[in-house]
Amino acid sequence: LNHLSCRGGDWWTAIMSSAEYEGYLEKKGTEGLGTSWKKRYFALVGKYLFYYKAEKDFKGRKEPQGKIDLSAATIEDDLSDKLKKSHAFGITTSKKTYPLLADSGSTRDAWLKMLHAAKGERYVPSAAAFTQAPSQSSVPAPAPVPVTRDEVFAATPTNALLVTFHMENLPKLDGGLTGKCDPYFLVHVGADRNGPLIYASEVVSKDLNPKFAPFMIPLQEVGGPQGTVHIVVFDRDDDGKDDLAGTFTCQISGLATRGSRFPMREAKASKKTPELIIADAKVVEIPAPGLICRSAGRGIELTISGVKLDKKDSGVGSKSDPFFVIQNGNAVIYRSEVVSKTLDPEWKPFCLNLQTDVDFFKHGLTAAVWYHDSD
């Protein structure tokens, strides 16, 4: 096993270079002497909003003064009346509210569009925000709304299906008296696992009825509502020989109905049939991409190769059959193809998406090279 850990350094530069949006806003302190408005430079990267004292600090790759996790935050579209300040808005997390101030209505709406997009929402700006400052009598900006179901059939580059999977009755694939399962799933385009991989879920530990985090399926990438995806569910094992827990193939239109239940195939025989359940589904707008990846949104494309790997096959002139796995924390986010009979493999390019695949700022990125055996 060859093992490496990628954290900081060039990774950090690559991540920060992919900021979706950046610029100056005023931020109000929330405690003690820090209650005045201070000008700060903000940068939106994936689901995180970083802020710096000045633009030069961001451009110079200095540590930010702070970051706001948008994944579970609420975007307050209009705080102008509450704060008695024109063009005010805010971000509320489980711990605090961050009051923010733009220099114009159009600037505020541009920020709100990007912040909502980072959460998989669409922001509808107030027309008045582009022409005049809010007043005590002005109507608040409309709340963010999801793209309507009809718009999925356009399958534009900005449309995606945001779907949440639950599963029930998975087979007990772990050993022991109370055998459980550590499931995760992969999503491939097409009718089988030979199609392009567009998503890999987190691992849910020791659960036969797991509930997974929401993820996006870009509609244009899979062929619109009539396109097909193949979902493969595995049980994660420490030895790297993950067990197949079940498979499911479906048209995208079938995944768009909340509450639908689908039996899984190829599952180990059990008293109850394993099922995949659509806990939630809605069509959303993907943030305007800078670098297009196989997973919707922004990301980095990587090409990995190996040099002088260990000889693991037996016999004269032995070679190896290497492949690699990339994890973000406990989540497997990419598995490469196996390159046969080589000690100097070159794998196909692949993409890590900064909005849906990777949380660089909570977990390190780990890559491990494995050797495939026929057994």
Secondary structure, DSSP 8 states (H G I E B T S, - for coil): -EEEEE-SHHHHHHHHTT-SEEEEEEEE--STT--SEEEEEEEEETTEEEEESSHHHHHTT---SEEEE-TT-EEE---HHHHT-TTEEEEE-SS-EEEEE-SSHHHHHHHHHHHHHHTT------GGGGTS---TT---------B-GGGGGG--TTEEEEEEEEEES----S-STT----EEEEEEESSSTTS-EEEE-----S-SS-B---EEEEHHHHTGGG-EEEEEEEE--TTS--EEEEEEEEEHHHHTSTT-EEE-BS----SS--EEEEEEEEEEE----SS--SSSS-EEEE--B-SS----S-STT----EEEEEEETTEEEEE-----S-SS-B---EEEETTTT--TTTS-EEEEEEE----
